[in-house]
Amino acid sequence: MKLSKQFKGYESEITLFIKQLKQERPGLEESQRLGRALLWDKAPIGLDTQERANESSVQQQAYVYQNKL
């Protein structure tokens, strides 16, 4: 492959931007991990809590926008 040898040291503008950003802000990745943990990584829910939530939910009617008369 002639093309891969020719452009072996090529880095896109996006890659250079991300590398520069990481150099300017060394704590960036850690803050991203903390943000992810805050929003997505939740503690497991116990079976009792899950069963209680399922039992206390109100069933939605088939067509939400139709009023029952």
N, C-alpha and C positions, 0 to 999 in steps of 0.2 A: 504494500500500500504506500504509494508515493505521497499521497495527500497527508496521511497521518504523520509521516516523518517530517514533512515540510512544515506543518503547523503544530509541532509537538509542544512548543512553549507558549502557545496562544492561550490567553485567558480573556473571557468576555468582559464587557464593561460591568455587567451585573456582579460577576465574581470579584472583580477589583473593588467595586463599591462595598460589597459585603466584607471583604477583608479589611478595607480601610475603616469601615464602621466598627468592626470588632476591635481594631487597634485603638480607636478613639474612645470606645466605651468598653473596657474590659469586663464589666459586670453585666453586660447585655444578655448573655446566654442564661446566666443565673436568674435574672429578673424574668426572662421568658419562661423558665421552668417554674418559678413561683406563681406566675400568672396562670399557667396551665394547671398547676395543682389547685389553685383557688377555684377555677371554673369547671374543670373536668374530672379531676381525680377525687372521687368521693369515697367516703368510708362505706364498707358494705352494710347493707340494711339487714337487720335480723328478720327471721321468718315471722315472728309475732307481729312486728311492726308492719311488714309487708302484707300480711293477712288482714290486719286491722284497716290498713289503707284501702285494700280492695273491697272490703265489706262496707266501708263508709262512703264509697264513691256513689254518686247519683248517676243512673243510667240516662244517657242522652236520647232524645227522640230521634227517629229516623231522618226526618227532614227538619233541620233546625229552624228555618225561617217560616215554617207554617205554624200558625197559631191554632191551638186546640179550642174549638168553640163548643 
